[in-house]
Amino acid sequence: MPANAPGPSHPQPLDKTAAAAVNAVYHLYDPPLWLVTAAESPEPGSTRGGCIATFVARASIVRDRPRMVAGIARQHHTWRMIEASRCFAVYLLPETALELVWRFGLATGKDADKYADLPDTRTPLGNPRVRGPMAWLDCRVENAMSSGDRSIYLAEVTGGGVLDDSMQPLSAGRLMDLAPADKRAELDRLYARDGGIDAAAIDAWRMDGKER
């Protein structure tokens, strides 16, 4: 290490002023909501998972080598399914798909079967299919890294398509505008709960990394 290099330090949470400034940057854009589905194995009847995510993005400009990146919180049931199968599907949701958000975003697959009354249909990779999205992509994990609170997956896109291009994609901010009061209160509660879980996981990961 060069003599003038800063010594090791443990990152600290931002103070209120800095945190507010960063939050203002984040509010300049409104990310789309995606439904992420995965199964323990591709065979029909295997355990299925699904969650609502905003950390999903295109990761290649090469037309015939498409890739996506997705960050999935490690406490989610869907994370366990991706870890088991090493693949997942992502579905871009329209503003008319609020029922899919309530189904897959307000409950945990650890306690309830989110697919209880849905047919067991699969993508070519064996990921669960659902009705209602405007587009979908089938993804196979090529690499992954841990960020403490979640796993960040780089995935090869093996197929997909547009199902309905007549609607606007549902965004995180638009969801809060459209949600009835009871659903918004539950979303706020879950966001605060997951934020606490994520903060503890990030701190533990940072401490562990500094000590190695």
TORLUM-95987 format. One record per residue (C-alpha): chain; residue in three letters; x, y, z. Coordinates in nm, 3 decimals. Example, Ala and Ser with C-alpha at 12.3 -4.5 7.8 and 13.67 -1.06 7.14 Angstrom:
! residues 2
<r><ch>A</ch><aa>ALA</aa><X>1.230</X><Y>-0.450</Y><Z>0.780</Z></r>
<r><ch>A</ch><aa>SER</aa><X>1.367</X><Y>-0.106</Y><Z>0.714</Z></r>
END
This chain:
! residues 212
<r><ch>A</ch><aa>MET</aa><X>0.000</X><Y>0.000</Y><Z>0.000</Z></r>
<r><ch>A</ch><aa>PRO</aa><X>0.146</X><Y>0.343</Y><Z>-0.092</Z></r>
<r><ch>A</ch><aa>ALA</aa><X>0.259</X><Y>0.549</Y><Z>0.205</Z></r>
<r><ch>A</ch><aa>ASN</aa><X>0.003</X><Y>0.822</Y><Z>0.134</Z></r>
<r><ch>A</ch><aa>ALA</aa><X>-0.291</X><Y>0.584</Y><Z>0.083</Z></r>
<r><ch>A</ch><aa>PRO</aa><X>-0.577</X><Y>0.622</Y><Z>0.330</Z></r>
<r><ch>A</ch><aa>GLY</aa><X>-0.592</X><Y>0.357</Y><Z>0.597</Z></r>
<r><ch>A</ch><aa>PRO</aa><X>-0.879</X><Y>0.110</Y><Z>0.629</Z></r>
<r><ch>A</ch><aa>SER</aa><X>-1.204</X><Y>0.249</Y><Z>0.758</Z></r>
<r><ch>A</ch><aa>HIS</aa><X>-1.555</X><Y>0.123</Y><Z>0.821</Z></r>
<r><ch>A</ch><aa>PRO</aa><X>-1.810</X><Y>0.311</Y><Z>0.607</Z></r>
<r><ch>A</ch><aa>GLN</aa><X>-2.070</X><Y>0.493</Y><Z>0.813</Z></r>
<r><ch>A</ch><aa>PRO</aa><X>-2.431</X><Y>0.584</Y><Z>0.730</Z></r>
<r><ch>A</ch><aa>LEU</aa><X>-2.467</X><Y>0.925</Y><Z>0.567</Z></r>
<r><ch>A</ch><aa>ASP</aa><X>-2.579</X><Y>1.213</Y><Z>0.784</Z></r>
<r><ch>A</ch><aa>LYS</aa><X>-2.933</X><Y>1.346</Y><Z>0.727</Z></r>
<r><ch>A</ch><aa>THR</aa><X>-2.825</X><Y>1.628</Y><Z>0.495</Z></r>
<r><ch>A</ch><aa>ALA</aa><X>-2.617</X><Y>1.405</Y><Z>0.268</Z></r>
<r><ch>A</ch><aa>ALA</aa><X>-2.880</X><Y>1.131</Y><Z>0.269</Z></r>
<r><ch>A</ch><aa>ALA</aa><X>-3.147</X><Y>1.383</Y><Z>0.165</Z></r>
<r><ch>A</ch><aa>ALA</aa><X>-2.927</X><Y>1.507</Y><Z>-0.120</Z></r>
<r><ch>A</ch><aa>VAL</aa><X>-2.870</X><Y>1.154</Y><Z>-0.250</Z></r>
<r><ch>A</ch><aa>ASN</aa><X>-3.239</X><Y>1.075</Y><Z>-0.215</Z></r>
<r><ch>A</ch><aa>ALA</aa><X>-3.318</X><Y>1.382</Y><Z>-0.428</Z></r>
<r><ch>A</ch><aa>VAL</aa><X>-3.098</X><Y>1.240</Y><Z>-0.704</Z></r>
<r><ch>A</ch><aa>TYR</aa><X>-3.280</X><Y>0.906</Y><Z>-0.687</Z></r>
<r><ch>A</ch><aa>HIS</aa><X>-3.615</X><Y>1.085</Y><Z>-0.721</Z></r>
<r><ch>A</ch><aa>LEU</aa><X>-3.511</X><Y>1.240</Y><Z>-1.054</Z></r>
<r><ch>A</ch><aa>TYR</aa><X>-3.598</X><Y>0.909</Y><Z>-1.225</Z></r>
<r><ch>A</ch><aa>ASP</aa><X>-3.869</X><Y>0.653</Y><Z>-1.170</Z></r>
<r><ch>A</ch><aa>PRO</aa><X>-3.760</X><Y>0.292</Y><Z>-1.229</Z></r>
<r><ch>A</ch><aa>PRO</aa><X>-4.002</X><Y>0.041</Y><Z>-1.382</Z></r>
<r><ch>A</ch><aa>LEU</aa><X>-4.137</X><Y>-0.243</Y><Z>-1.174</Z></r>
<r><ch>A</ch><aa>TRP</aa><X>-4.055</X><Y>-0.598</Y><Z>-1.275</Z></r>
<r><ch>A</ch><aa>LEU</aa><X>-4.199</X><Y>-0.927</Y><Z>-1.162</Z></r>
<r><ch>A</ch><aa>VAL</aa><X>-3.916</X><Y>-1.177</Y><Z>-1.115</Z></r>
<r><ch>A</ch><aa>THR</aa><X>-4.010</X><Y>-1.545</Y><Z>-1.115</Z></r>
<r><ch>A</ch><aa>ALA</aa><X>-3.800</X><Y>-1.854</Y><Z>-1.054</Z></r>
<r><ch>A</ch><aa>ALA</aa><X>-3.846</X><Y>-2.218</Y><Z>-0.960</Z></r>
<r><ch>A</ch><aa>GLU</aa><X>-3.644</X><Y>-2.469</Y><Z>-0.763</Z></r>
<r><ch>A</ch><aa>SER</aa><X>-3.616</X><Y>-2.678</Y><Z>-1.080</Z></r>
<r><ch>A</ch><aa>PRO</aa><X>-3.764</X><Y>-2.660</Y><Z>-1.432</Z></r>
<r><ch>A</ch><aa>GLU</aa><X>-3.997</X><Y>-2.957</Y><Z>-1.385</Z></r>
<r><ch>A</ch><aa>PRO</aa><X>-4.369</X><Y>-2.880</Y><Z>-1.344</Z></r>
<r><ch>A</ch><aa>GLY</aa><X>-4.470</X><Y>-2.924</Y><Z>-0.982</Z></r>
<r><ch>A</ch><aa>SER</aa><X>-4.143</X><Y>-2.792</Y><Z>-0.843</Z></r>
<r><ch>A</ch><aa>THR</aa><X>-4.156</X><Y>-2.509</Y><Z>-0.589</Z></r>
<r><ch>A</ch><aa>ARG</aa><X>-4.208</X><Y>-2.167</Y><Z>-0.748</Z></r>
<r><ch>A</ch><aa>GLY</aa><X>-4.123</X><Y>-1.818</Y><Z>-0.632</Z></r>
<r><ch>A</ch><aa>GLY</aa><X>-4.188</X><Y>-1.463</Y><Z>-0.743</Z></r>
<r><ch>A</ch><aa>CYS</aa><X>-4.123</X><Y>-1.109</Y><Z>-0.620</Z></r>
<r><ch>A</ch><aa>ILE</aa><X>-4.154</X><Y>-0.749</Y><Z>-0.734</Z></r>
<r><ch>A</ch><aa>ALA</aa><X>-3.823</X><Y>-0.577</Y><Z>-0.809</Z></r>
<r><ch>A</ch><aa>THR</aa><X>-3.689</X><Y>-0.243</Y><Z>-0.932</Z></r>
<r><ch>A</ch><aa>PHE</aa><X>-3.324</X><Y>-0.352</Y><Z>-0.949</Z></r>
<r><ch>A</ch><aa>VAL</aa><X>-3.353</X><Y>-0.502</Y><Z>-1.299</Z></r>
<r><ch>A</ch><aa>ALA</aa><X>-3.180</X><Y>-0.353</Y><Z>-1.604</Z></r>
<r><ch>A</ch><aa>ARG</aa><X>-3.045</X><Y>-0.426</Y><Z>-1.948</Z></r>
<r><ch>A</ch><aa>ALA</aa><X>-2.675</X><Y>-0.511</Y><Z>-1.931</Z></r>
<r><ch>A</ch><aa>SER</aa><X>-2.565</X><Y>-0.541</Y><Z>-2.294</Z></r>
<r><ch>A</ch><aa>ILE</aa><X>-2.603</X><Y>-0.339</Y><Z>-2.615</Z></r>
<r><ch>A</ch><aa>VAL</aa><X>-2.508</X><Y>-0.639</Y><Z>-2.831</Z></r>
<r><ch>A</ch><aa>ARG</aa><X>-2.824</X><Y>-0.738</Y><Z>-3.017</Z></r>
<r><ch>A</ch><aa>ASP</aa><X>-2.751</X><Y>-1.111</Y><Z>-3.040</Z></r>
<r><ch>A</ch><aa>ARG</aa><X>-2.589</X><Y>-1.136</Y><Z>-2.694</Z></r>
<r><ch>A</ch><aa>PRO</aa><X>-2.853</X><Y>-0.981</Y><Z>-2.469</Z></r>
<r><ch>A</ch><aa>ARG</aa><X>-2.798</X><Y>-0.971</Y><Z>-2.094</Z></r>
<r><ch>A</ch><aa>MET</aa><X>-2.981</X><Y>-0.846</Y><Z>-1.788</Z></r>
<r><ch>A</ch><aa>VAL</aa><X>-2.868</X><Y>-0.764</Y><Z>-1.437</Z></r>
<r><ch>A</ch><aa>ALA</aa><X>-3.095</X><Y>-0.814</Y><Z>-1.138</Z></r>
<r><ch>A</ch><aa>GLY</aa><X>-3.045</X><Y>-0.758</Y><Z>-0.767</Z></r>
<r><ch>A</ch><aa>ILE</aa><X>-3.255</X><Y>-0.986</Y><Z>-0.546</Z></r>
<r><ch>A</ch><aa>ALA</aa><X>-3.267</X><Y>-0.948</Y><Z>-0.167</Z></r>
<r><ch>A</ch><aa>ARG</aa><X>-3.131</X><Y>-1.256</Y><Z>0.002</Z></r>
<r><ch>A</ch><aa>GLN</aa><X>-3.418</X><Y>-1.284</Y><Z>0.251</Z></r>
<r><ch>A</ch><aa>HIS</aa><X>-3.668</X><Y>-1.342</Y><Z>-0.033</Z></r>
<r><ch>A</ch><aa>HIS</aa><X>-3.804</X><Y>-1.687</Y><Z>-0.114</Z></r>
<r><ch>A</ch><aa>THR</aa><X>-3.739</X><Y>-1.608</Y><Z>-0.483</Z></r>
<r><ch>A</ch><aa>TRP</aa><X>-3.367</X><Y>-1.569</Y><Z>-0.409</Z></r>
<r><ch>A</ch><aa>ARG</aa><X>-3.358</X><Y>-1.929</Y><Z>-0.287</Z></r>
<r><ch>A</ch><aa>MET</aa><X>-3.525</X><Y>-2.044</Y><Z>-0.610</Z></r>
<r><ch>A</ch><aa>ILE</aa><X>-3.269</X><Y>-1.860</Y><Z>-0.825</Z></r>
<r><ch>A</ch><aa>GLU</aa><X>-2.984</X><Y>-2.001</Y><Z>-0.621</Z></r>
<r><ch>A</ch><aa>ALA</aa><X>-3.121</X><Y>-2.351</Y><Z>-0.677</Z></r>
<r><ch>A</ch><aa>SER</aa><X>-3.195</X><Y>-2.328</Y><Z>-1.050</Z></r>
<r><ch>A</ch><aa>ARG</aa><X>-2.951</X><Y>-2.053</Y><Z>-1.162</Z></r>
<r><ch>A</ch><aa>CYS</aa><X>-3.216</X><Y>-1.900</Y><Z>-1.383</Z></r>
<r><ch>A</ch><aa>PHE</aa><X>-3.514</X><Y>-1.664</Y><Z>-1.362</Z></r>
<r><ch>A</ch><aa>ALA</aa><X>-3.766</X><Y>-1.478</Y><Z>-1.575</Z></r>
<r><ch>A</ch><aa>VAL</aa><X>-3.846</X><Y>-1.108</Y><Z>-1.561</Z></r>
<r><ch>A</ch><aa>TYR</aa><X>-4.180</X><Y>-0.956</Y><Z>-1.657</Z></r>
<r><ch>A</ch><aa>LEU</aa><X>-4.238</X><Y>-0.589</Y><Z>-1.731</Z></r>
<r><ch>A</ch><aa>LEU</aa><X>-4.567</X><Y>-0.490</Y><Z>-1.573</Z></r>
<r><ch>A</ch><aa>PRO</aa><X>-4.827</X><Y>-0.246</Y><Z>-1.710</Z></r>
<r><ch>A</ch><aa>GLU</aa><X>-5.026</X><Y>-0.006</Y><Z>-1.495</Z></r>
<r><ch>A</ch><aa>THR</aa><X>-5.323</X><Y>-0.244</Y><Z>-1.521</Z></r>
<r><ch>A</ch><aa>ALA</aa><X>-5.134</X><Y>-0.524</Y><Z>-1.342</Z></r>
<r><ch>A</ch><aa>LEU</aa><X>-5.178</X><Y>-0.405</Y><Z>-0.984</Z></r>
<r><ch>A</ch><aa>GLU</aa><X>-5.320</X><Y>-0.741</Y><Z>-0.879</Z></r>
<r><ch>A</ch><aa>LEU</aa><X>-4.988</X><Y>-0.902</Y><Z>-0.971</Z></r>
<r><ch>A</ch><aa>VAL</aa><X>-4.812</X><Y>-0.649</Y><Z>-0.748</Z></r>
<r><ch>A</ch><aa>TRP</aa><X>-5.041</X><Y>-0.731</Y><Z>-0.455</Z></r>
<r><ch>A</ch><aa>ARG</aa><X>-5.002</X><Y>-1.105</Y><Z>-0.514</Z></r>
<r><ch>A</ch><aa>PHE</aa><X>-4.625</X><Y>-1.109</Y><Z>-0.550</Z></r>
<r><ch>A</ch><aa>GLY</aa><X>-4.525</X><Y>-0.800</Y><Z>-0.354</Z></r>
<r><ch>A</ch><aa>LEU</aa><X>-4.726</X><Y>-0.804</Y><Z>-0.032</Z></r>
<r><ch>A</ch><aa>ALA</aa><X>-4.669</X><Y>-1.161</Y><Z>0.087</Z></r>
<r><ch>A</ch><aa>THR</aa><X>-4.370</X><Y>-1.390</Y><Z>0.125</Z></r>
<r><ch>A</ch><aa>GLY</aa><X>-4.340</X><Y>-1.725</Y><Z>-0.046</Z></r>
<r><ch>A</ch><aa>LYS</aa><X>-4.194</X><Y>-1.859</Y><Z>0.277</Z></r>
<r><ch>A</ch><aa>ASP</aa><X>-4.539</X><Y>-1.842</Y><Z>0.436</Z></r>
<r><ch>A</ch><aa>ALA</aa><X>-4.781</X><Y>-1.874</Y><Z>0.144</Z></r>
<r><ch>A</ch><aa>ASP</aa><X>-4.798</X><Y>-2.021</Y><Z>-0.206</Z></r>
<r><ch>A</ch><aa>LYS</aa><X>-4.832</X><Y>-1.718</Y><Z>-0.434</Z></r>
<r><ch>A</ch><aa>TYR</aa><X>-4.925</X><Y>-1.952</Y><Z>-0.720</Z></r>
<r><ch>A</ch><aa>ALA</aa><X>-5.192</X><Y>-2.144</Y><Z>-0.527</Z></r>
<r><ch>A</ch><aa>ASP</aa><X>-5.472</X><Y>-2.080</Y><Z>-0.780</Z></r>
<r><ch>A</ch><aa>LEU</aa><X>-5.255</X><Y>-2.033</Y><Z>-1.092</Z></r>
<r><ch>A</ch><aa>PRO</aa><X>-5.172</X><Y>-2.296</Y><Z>-1.355</Z></r>
<r><ch>A</ch><aa>ASP</aa><X>-4.819</X><Y>-2.435</Y><Z>-1.348</Z></r>
<r><ch>A</ch><aa>THR</aa><X>-4.698</X><Y>-2.310</Y><Z>-1.685</Z></r>
<r><ch>A</ch><aa>ARG</aa><X>-4.329</X><Y>-2.257</Y><Z>-1.753</Z></r>
<r><ch>A</ch><aa>THR</aa><X>-4.094</X><Y>-2.068</Y><Z>-1.983</Z></r>
<r><ch>A</ch><aa>PRO</aa><X>-3.847</X><Y>-2.265</Y><Z>-2.199</Z></r>
<r><ch>A</ch><aa>LEU</aa><X>-3.595</X><Y>-2.241</Y><Z>-1.912</Z></r>
<r><ch>A</ch><aa>GLY</aa><X>-3.853</X><Y>-2.371</Y><Z>-1.665</Z></r>
<r><ch>A</ch><aa>ASN</aa><X>-3.934</X><Y>-2.042</Y><Z>-1.494</Z></r>
<r><ch>A</ch><aa>PRO</aa><X>-4.295</X><Y>-1.974</Y><Z>-1.389</Z></r>
<r><ch>A</ch><aa>ARG</aa><X>-4.513</X><Y>-1.793</Y><Z>-1.639</Z></r>
<r><ch>A</ch><aa>VAL</aa><X>-4.793</X><Y>-1.555</Y><Z>-1.541</Z></r>
<r><ch>A</ch><aa>ARG</aa><X>-5.069</X><Y>-1.372</Y><Z>-1.727</Z></r>
<r><ch>A</ch><aa>GLY</aa><X>-5.094</X><Y>-0.995</Y><Z>-1.729</Z></r>
<r><ch>A</ch><aa>PRO</aa><X>-4.741</X><Y>-0.857</Y><Z>-1.802</Z></r>
<r><ch>A</ch><aa>MET</aa><X>-4.665</X><Y>-0.655</Y><Z>-2.114</Z></r>
<r><ch>A</ch><aa>ALA</aa><X>-4.328</X><Y>-0.822</Y><Z>-2.188</Z></r>
<r><ch>A</ch><aa>TRP</aa><X>-4.100</X><Y>-1.096</Y><Z>-2.059</Z></r>
<r><ch>A</ch><aa>LEU</aa><X>-3.743</X><Y>-1.226</Y><Z>-2.075</Z></r>
<r><ch>A</ch><aa>ASP</aa><X>-3.603</X><Y>-1.568</Y><Z>-1.989</Z></r>
<r><ch>A</ch><aa>CYS</aa><X>-3.264</X><Y>-1.541</Y><Z>-1.813</Z></r>
<r><ch>A</ch><aa>ARG</aa><X>-2.985</X><Y>-1.783</Y><Z>-1.723</Z></r>
<r><ch>A</ch><aa>VAL</aa><X>-2.737</X><Y>-1.672</Y><Z>-1.456</Z></r>
<r><ch>A</ch><aa>GLU</aa><X>-2.382</X><Y>-1.631</Y><Z>-1.586</Z></r>
<r><ch>A</ch><aa>ASN</aa><X>-2.226</X><Y>-1.474</Y><Z>-1.277</Z></r>
<r><ch>A</ch><aa>ALA</aa><X>-2.327</X><Y>-1.342</Y><Z>-0.937</Z></r>
<r><ch>A</ch><aa>MET</aa><X>-2.186</X><Y>-1.135</Y><Z>-0.654</Z></r>
<r><ch>A</ch><aa>SER</aa><X>-2.301</X><Y>-1.067</Y><Z>-0.302</Z></r>
<r><ch>A</ch><aa>SER</aa><X>-2.354</X><Y>-0.711</Y><Z>-0.181</Z></r>
<r><ch>A</ch><aa>GLY</aa><X>-2.451</X><Y>-0.823</Y><Z>0.168</Z></r>
<r><ch>A</ch><aa>ASP</aa><X>-2.820</X><Y>-0.741</Y><Z>0.142</Z></r>
<r><ch>A</ch><aa>ARG</aa><X>-2.873</X><Y>-0.906</Y><Z>-0.196</Z></r>
<r><ch>A</ch><aa>SER</aa><X>-2.725</X><Y>-1.110</Y><Z>-0.476</Z></r>
<r><ch>A</ch><aa>ILE</aa><X>-2.656</X><Y>-0.927</Y><Z>-0.801</Z></r>
<r><ch>A</ch><aa>TYR</aa><X>-2.704</X><Y>-1.158</Y><Z>-1.096</Z></r>
<r><ch>A</ch><aa>LEU</aa><X>-2.560</X><Y>-1.108</Y><Z>-1.443</Z></r>
<r><ch>A</ch><aa>ALA</aa><X>-2.776</X><Y>-1.319</Y><Z>-1.672</Z></r>
<r><ch>A</ch><aa>GLU</aa><X>-2.779</X><Y>-1.431</Y><Z>-2.034</Z></r>
<r><ch>A</ch><aa>VAL</aa><X>-3.117</X><Y>-1.364</Y><Z>-2.196</Z></r>
<r><ch>A</ch><aa>THR</aa><X>-3.223</X><Y>-1.676</Y><Z>-2.386</Z></r>
<r><ch>A</ch><aa>GLY</aa><X>-3.568</X><Y>-1.566</Y><Z>-2.504</Z></r>
<r><ch>A</ch><aa>GLY</aa><X>-3.865</X><Y>-1.341</Y><Z>-2.447</Z></r>
<r><ch>A</ch><aa>GLY</aa><X>-4.095</X><Y>-1.103</Y><Z>-2.625</Z></r>
<r><ch>A</ch><aa>VAL</aa><X>-4.353</X><Y>-0.826</Y><Z>-2.613</Z></r>
<r><ch>A</ch><aa>LEU</aa><X>-4.701</X><Y>-0.939</Y><Z>-2.513</Z></r>
<r><ch>A</ch><aa>ASP</aa><X>-4.880</X><Y>-0.603</Y><Z>-2.528</Z></r>
<r><ch>A</ch><aa>ASP</aa><X>-4.718</X><Y>-0.274</Y><Z>-2.629</Z></r>
<r><ch>A</ch><aa>SER</aa><X>-5.033</X><Y>-0.065</Y><Z>-2.594</Z></r>
<r><ch>A</ch><aa>MET</aa><X>-4.979</X><Y>0.016</Y><Z>-2.224</Z></r>
<r><ch>A</ch><aa>GLN</aa><X>-4.735</X><Y>0.216</Y><Z>-2.015</Z></r>
<r><ch>A</ch><aa>PRO</aa><X>-4.493</X><Y>0.023</Y><Z>-1.790</Z></r>
<r><ch>A</ch><aa>LEU</aa><X>-4.574</X><Y>0.050</Y><Z>-1.422</Z></r>
<r><ch>A</ch><aa>SER</aa><X>-4.309</X><Y>0.242</Y><Z>-1.230</Z></r>
<r><ch>A</ch><aa>ALA</aa><X>-4.231</X><Y>0.252</Y><Z>-0.859</Z></r>
<r><ch>A</ch><aa>GLY</aa><X>-4.362</X><Y>0.606</Y><Z>-0.819</Z></r>
<r><ch>A</ch><aa>ARG</aa><X>-4.673</X><Y>0.541</Y><Z>-1.026</Z></r>
<r><ch>A</ch><aa>LEU</aa><X>-4.752</X><Y>0.238</Y><Z>-0.812</Z></r>
<r><ch>A</ch><aa>MET</aa><X>-4.773</X><Y>0.460</Y><Z>-0.504</Z></r>
<r><ch>A</ch><aa>ASP</aa><X>-5.003</X><Y>0.697</Y><Z>-0.693</Z></r>
<r><ch>A</ch><aa>LEU</aa><X>-5.236</X><Y>0.415</Y><Z>-0.797</Z></r>
<r><ch>A</ch><aa>ALA</aa><X>-5.234</X><Y>0.214</Y><Z>-0.474</Z></r>
<r><ch>A</ch><aa>PRO</aa><X>-5.541</X><Y>0.245</Y><Z>-0.250</Z></r>
<r><ch>A</ch><aa>ALA</aa><X>-5.474</X><Y>0.373</Y><Z>0.102</Z></r>
<r><ch>A</ch><aa>ASP</aa><X>-5.459</X><Y>0.030</Y><Z>0.267</Z></r>
<r><ch>A</ch><aa>LYS</aa><X>-5.220</X><Y>-0.111</Y><Z>0.007</Z></r>
<r><ch>A</ch><aa>ARG</aa><X>-5.000</X><Y>0.199</Y><Z>0.020</Z></r>
<r><ch>A</ch><aa>ALA</aa><X>-4.977</X><Y>0.171</Y><Z>0.398</Z></r>
<r><ch>A</ch><aa>GLU</aa><X>-4.872</X><Y>-0.193</Y><Z>0.364</Z></r>
<r><ch>A</ch><aa>LEU</aa><X>-4.615</X><Y>-0.107</Y><Z>0.096</Z></r>
<r><ch>A</ch><aa>ASP</aa><X>-4.471</X><Y>0.163</Y><Z>0.322</Z></r>
<r><ch>A</ch><aa>ARG</aa><X>-4.454</X><Y>-0.083</Y><Z>0.613</Z></r>
<r><ch>A</ch><aa>LEU</aa><X>-4.278</X><Y>-0.349</Y><Z>0.406</Z></r>
<r><ch>A</ch><aa>TYR</aa><X>-4.038</X><Y>-0.094</Y><Z>0.257</Z></r>
<r><ch>A</ch><aa>ALA</aa><X>-3.938</X><Y>0.021</Y><Z>0.606</Z></r>
<r><ch>A</ch><aa>ARG</aa><X>-3.904</X><Y>-0.338</Y><Z>0.730</Z></r>
<r><ch>A</ch><aa>ASP</aa><X>-3.692</X><Y>-0.448</Y><Z>0.433</Z></r>
<r><ch>A</ch><aa>GLY</aa><X>-3.481</X><Y>-0.134</Y><Z>0.463</Z></r>
<r><ch>A</ch><aa>GLY</aa><X>-3.391</X><Y>-0.229</Y><Z>0.819</Z></r>
<r><ch>A</ch><aa>ILE</aa><X>-3.302</X><Y>-0.584</Y><Z>0.714</Z></r>
<r><ch>A</ch><aa>ASP</aa><X>-3.094</X><Y>-0.457</Y><Z>0.423</Z></r>
<r><ch>A</ch><aa>ALA</aa><X>-2.910</X><Y>-0.200</Y><Z>0.636</Z></r>
<r><ch>A</ch><aa>ALA</aa><X>-2.805</X><Y>-0.465</Y><Z>0.887</Z></r>
<r><ch>A</ch><aa>ALA</aa><X>-2.693</X><Y>-0.698</Y><Z>0.607</Z></r>
<r><ch>A</ch><aa>ILE</aa><X>-2.487</X><Y>-0.425</Y><Z>0.438</Z></r>
<r><ch>A</ch><aa>ASP</aa><X>-2.318</X><Y>-0.330</Y><Z>0.766</Z></r>
<r><ch>A</ch><aa>ALA</aa><X>-2.234</X><Y>-0.695</Y><Z>0.842</Z></r>
<r><ch>A</ch><aa>TRP</aa><X>-2.096</X><Y>-0.746</Y><Z>0.489</Z></r>
<r><ch>A</ch><aa>ARG</aa><X>-1.882</X><Y>-0.433</Y><Z>0.512</Z></r>
<r><ch>A</ch><aa>MET</aa><X>-1.743</X><Y>-0.530</Y><Z>0.851</Z></r>
<r><ch>A</ch><aa>ASP</aa><X>-1.668</X><Y>-0.882</Y><Z>0.732</Z></r>
<r><ch>A</ch><aa>GLY</aa><X>-1.494</X><Y>-0.752</Y><Z>0.419</Z></r>
<r><ch>A</ch><aa>LYS</aa><X>-1.274</X><Y>-0.512</Y><Z>0.617</Z></r>
<r><ch>A</ch><aa>GLU</aa><X>-1.168</X><Y>-0.785</Y><Z>0.854</Z></r>
<r><ch>A</ch><aa>ARG</aa><X>-1.055</X><Y>-1.029</Y><Z>0.582</Z></r>
END
